[in-house]
């Protein structure tokens, strides 16, 4: 039987994390991902939202098969 977890995505400026908690709110797993910045339409550095969105979706898919 699959263990039920609570998934929290922590999307910070430098690091993006996925933290999984069990029913007792103990950390079961923690992974960290770093993404390079891109420039927006005005030439300012910003997060690559499309890449982060893809990472979130892929992480959720992997969790569903866990």
N, C-alpha and C positions, 0 to 999 in steps of 0.2 A: 504494500500500500504506500502511496506517495505521502511524504510528509508535507503538511500544510505549512506555508510560510507567508510572511508579510514582506513584500518587496518595496524598498524605498530607493528611489533614484535621487541622489544628491548631485545636482548640477551646479557646481561652483565655477568660478572664473577659470581656475587653472586645472582642476581635476574633476572628473565625473566619476561618481561611484554608484555601485549597486550593492546595497546591503540587504541581506535576508535575515529575518528574525523568525524564531519559532513561536509557538503559542505562549511560552513563558517570557517572551520578549528578550531572549538571549540571542546574540549574533550567531547565526549558523554559517554564514558565508559573507565575504566582502571582497569585491573586485573593483579595481580602479582602472580608468581609461583616460588617456590624454589625447586631445585632438588639436591639430594645428589650427591657427586662426586664419581667417580670410579677410579680405577687405570688402566693406559694404559699398553701396553706390556712391557714397561721398568720399571714399578712400580711407575710412577709419577701420582699424582692426576690430574684428568681431568674431564670435563663435560661428562655426559652420553648422547651422541649425539642421540642415538636411542630413549631414553625417551623424549628428547626435540623435536625431529622430530615428535613423536607420539602426543605430546601436541599441536604442531602447526597444524597438520592435523585435530585433533579432534576439536580444536578451530575454524578452518575454516568451518568444517562441521556444528558446532553449529551456526555459524554466518549465514550460508546459510538458516537455518530454522528459523531465527530470524524475 
